[in-house]
Amino acid sequence: MTLDKVVLVLGKRLVNDELTLEGRTRVEALVEALTDLRFETTALVFCGGVTQGQTVSEADAMLTYFRQLTASDFMPFPQSQIILENQSLNTVQNMQNSVVALQQSGLCKKDQRIQVSLLSNDYHLERILEIQTLMDEQGLLRVLKTGCLEAGIELDIPLDINHHISAHYPHVGTYAEAFLLSDELTTYRVYLEGVKNKAFKRDLVQVQAKPLAIALTAIENLQALPLEQEAQRQILEMKKAIEMTAFDDSVLAAEQALTVLHPILTALNQRLDPETSA
């Protein structure tokens, strides 16, 4: 068997050891995509570890649901080509640990070229690909490609979302809209991390332009939503931190902004997520 395609199924945080609606839509999108996959040359990698408060890994929960949905299939997906990456706690670790899992699986041979499709919800894929396109130096896909290349495995990961498997975000309402807008701020946080780590060798004015525009538009739209006073206070604090770096691209300014932006964004993202705020 010569493997030529890998599908990375990215995990979503469980609630009470169960897949959420968003997590289920990811597995359901995978099942729908099976008709377009050549089973004999494809591997599936289910990603996601045991997060705080849970006892089941995201990867195991997704695989269990996948097996339930495909139990009646006449020709099920080969078990030998399913890889569990059940140690990671975030998307960065998904990428890092997937490299190890692929290498240890024995399915990928040295000097192979393999096409990778990511599978997640639309907003999550859009953010990964946006960051990779605007700031390759900070992109998660670079971690995946570089790690595999060191083992002699060349990965082809397109930056066009149409080459990946996208599940529609299933929630609507004010909190859902706010959650998606807060996620857009991730791009600027990644920019600030790149400045702090001196990752960019290019003109920072050019690197910053698009992430800054995305962040300021997201903040403006967040402030227009009817959110509670505490959420609006946090949004204003993030706005001040972002504006502080608009005309100051120094490492010190980036560090100061991150000390404000990162913890608030992390907490606000979890608070606004319809799957954890209910």
ZAMARGU-4260 file (C-alpha; in steps of 0.2 Angstrom, whole numbers, plus 5000, padded with zeros to 4 digits):
<rodrens>
0) 5000/5000/5000 | 5007/5017/4995 | 4999/5031/5005 | 4996/5047/4995 | 4983/5057/5006
5) 4981/5061/5024 | 4966/5069/5032 | 4969/5077/5048 | 4953/5078/5058 | 4955/5092/5071
10) 4947/5090/5088 | 4935/5101/5097 | 4934/5103/5116 | 4922/5090/5124 | 4908/5094/5136
15) 4905/5081/5150 | 4915/5069/5140 | 4904/5070/5125 | 4906/5078/5108 | 4897/5094/5106
20) 4887/5099/5091 | 4902/5107/5083 | 4912/5091/5086 | 4899/5080/5078 | 4898/5091/5063
25) 4916/5088/5060 | 4914/5069/5060 | 4898/5070/5050 | 4908/5080/5037 | 4921/5067/5036
30) 4908/5053/5033 | 4901/5063/5019 | 4918/5065/5011 | 4922/5047/5011 | 4914/5045/4994
35) 4928/5056/4987 | 4942/5047/4996 | 4952/5032/4989 | 4952/5021/5004 | 4967/5011/4999
40) 4979/5026/4998 | 4971/5037/5012 | 4975/5038/5031 | 4964/5047/5043 | 4972/5055/5059
45) 4960/5060/5073 | 4967/5073/5084 | 4964/5079/5101 | 4969/5074/5119 | 4960/5075/5136
50) 4957/5093/5140 | 4954/5100/5158 | 4938/5093/5166 | 4937/5078/5154 | 4942/5060/5155
55) 4940/5055/5137 | 4951/5062/5123 | 4944/5072/5108 | 4952/5060/5096 | 4944/5044/5104
60) 4927/5053/5105 | 4927/5057/5087 | 4933/5040/5082 | 4919/5032/5092 | 4906/5043/5083
65) 4914/5039/5066 | 4912/5021/5069 | 4894/5023/5074 | 4890/5032/5058 | 4899/5020/5047
70) 4895/5004/5056 | 4883/4998/5043 | 4894/5002/5028 | 4897/4987/5017 | 4915/4993/5015
75) 4921/5002/5030 | 4937/5012/5031 | 4952/5001/5035 | 4956/5001/5053 | 4974/4999/5049
80) 4974/5017/5041 | 4966/5026/5056 | 4979/5035/5067 | 4974/5042/5084 | 4984/5057/5090
85) 4976/5059/5107 | 4989/5069/5117 | 4987/5087/5111 | 4978/5100/5120 | 4977/5113/5106
90) 4979/5116/5087 | 4998/5119/5088 | 5000/5102/5097 | 4988/5094/5085 | 5001/5098/5071
95) 5017/5094/5081 | 5010/5077/5087 | 5003/5073/5071 | 5020/5073/5064 | 5026/5060/5077
100) 5010/5050/5074 | 5012/5049/5056 | 5030/5044/5057 | 5027/5031/5070 | 5012/5023/5061
105) 5023/5016/5047 | 5011/5021/5034 | 5022/5035/5027 | 5038/5030/5019 | 5053/5041/5016
110) 5054/5051/5000 | 5035/5051/4998 | 5025/5066/4994 | 5008/5066/5002 | 4993/5078/5000
115) 4986/5083/5017 | 4968/5089/5019 | 4963/5097/5036 | 4945/5094/5042 | 4937/5106/5054
120) 4923/5119/5055 | 4924/5133/5042 | 4929/5147/5054 | 4943/5136/5061 | 4950/5132/5044
125) 4948/5150/5038 | 4959/5156/5052 | 4972/5143/5050 | 4974/5146/5031 | 4973/5165/5034
130) 4987/5165/5046 | 4997/5154/5035 | 4994/5165/5020 | 4998/5181/5029 | 5012/5176/5040
135) 5020/5159/5035 | 5033/5162/5048 | 5020/5159/5061 | 5009/5147/5052 | 5004/5130/5060
140) 5006/5121/5043 | 5024/5126/5043 | 5026/5116/5059 | 5018/5101/5051 | 5027/5102/5034
145) 5044/5105/5042 | 5043/5091/5055 | 5038/5078/5041 | 5051/5084/5029 | 5065/5081/5042
150) 5059/5063/5041 | 5060/5063/5022 | 5041/5065/5020 | 5035/5079/5009 | 5018/5086/5012
155) 5007/5096/5000 | 4995/5107/5010 | 4985/5118/4999 | 4980/5136/5005 | 4964/5135/4996
160) 4950/5130/5008 | 4941/5121/4994 | 4955/5108/4995 | 4951/5104/5013 | 4935/5097/5022
165) 4925/5110/5030 | 4910/5108/5041 | 4898/5123/5043 | 4898/5131/5059 | 4881/5125/5067
170) 4877/5139/5079 | 4867/5155/5077 | 4863/5170/5088 | 4872/5184/5097 | 4884/5173/5106
175) 4888/5163/5091 | 4892/5179/5081 | 4902/5186/5095 | 4912/5170/5096 | 4916/5170/5078
180) 4922/5188/5079 | 4933/5185/5094 | 4941/5171/5084 | 4946/5183/5071 | 4957/5192/5084
185) 4968/5176/5084 | 4976/5182/5068 | 4983/5198/5077 | 4988/5189/5092 | 4998/5178/5081
190) 5006/5193/5073 | 5011/5200/5090 | 5018/5183/5095 | 5029/5184/5079 | 5035/5201/5083
195) 5039/5196/5101 | 5049/5180/5095 | 5057/5191/5081 | 5050/5178/5068 | 5048/5191/5054
200) 5063/5196/5043 | 5051/5207/5032 | 5045/5225/5034 | 5034/5224/5049 | 5023/5238/5042
205) 5018/5226/5028 | 5016/5211/5039 | 5005/5220/5051 | 4993/5229/5039 | 4981/5215/5035
210) 4980/5207/5053 | 4978/5225/5061 | 4964/5229/5049 | 4955/5212/5053 | 4957/5215/5071
215) 4950/5232/5071 | 4935/5228/5061 | 4932/5213/5072 | 4933/5224/5088 | 4921/5237/5080
220) 4908/5223/5076 | 4910/5216/5093 | 4906/5232/5101 | 4891/5234/5091 | 4883/5218/5098
225) 4872/5218/5113 | 4884/5209/5125 | 4884/5211/5144 | 4894/5225/5152 | 4909/5214/5157
230) 4911/5207/5140 | 4911/5225/5133 | 4924/5230/5146 | 4935/5216/5140 | 4933/5220/5122
235) 4938/5238/5126 | 4954/5232/5135 | 4958/5222/5119 | 4955/5237/5108 | 4967/5248/5118
240) 4980/5235/5118 | 4979/5233/5099 | 4979/5251/5096 | 4994/5253/5107 | 5004/5243/5094
245) 4996/5251/5078 | 5011/5263/5077 | 5023/5254/5088 | 5031/5238/5081 | 5044/5236/5094
250) 5046/5220/5104 | 5042/5229/5120 | 5025/5235/5113 | 5021/5218/5107 | 5025/5210/5124
255) 5015/5223/5133 | 5000/5221/5121 | 5001/5202/5123 | 5000/5202/5142 | 4983/5210/5140
260) 4976/5203/5124 | 4981/5184/5126 | 4972/5181/5143 | 4957/5191/5139 | 4955/5183/5122
265) 4957/5166/5128 | 4944/5169/5142 | 4932/5178/5131 | 4933/5165/5117 | 4928/5152/5130
270) 4914/5163/5138 | 4906/5167/5121 | 4907/5149/5114 | 4889/5143/5113 | 4895/5126/5118
275) 4903/5131/5134 | 4893/5146/5139 | 4876/5138/5140
</rodrens>
